[in-house]
Amino acid sequence: MRGMGNMQNMMKQMQKMQKKMAEAQEELASKEFEGTAGGGMVTIKMSGQKQVLDVIIKEEAVDPDDVEMLQDLVLAATNDALKKVDDETNQTMGQFTKGMNLPF
């Protein structure tokens, strides 16, 4: 039966790929991403698992008369960090899903 060898081969390839994917995910999770807004007035540090690690707000960004601006900066910096995590995740994991129609 020639078909059986092919099937086993395919299974081995899949296992190899799964291992590589798991390693890539671990590496992503351990990375740190930085999002900024207002020319560096607000910086958000985030893990590859989208966990906020640090919020850095420069003193000059704190204006008691304009709390809304500060909120916007924190929001923008957070979204910037999230986008960087997503971009890197898509780029890293995309190499595994190329040519395969797997929901990700």
Order of alpha helices (4+ residues) and beta strands (2+ residues): alpha-beta-beta-beta-alpha
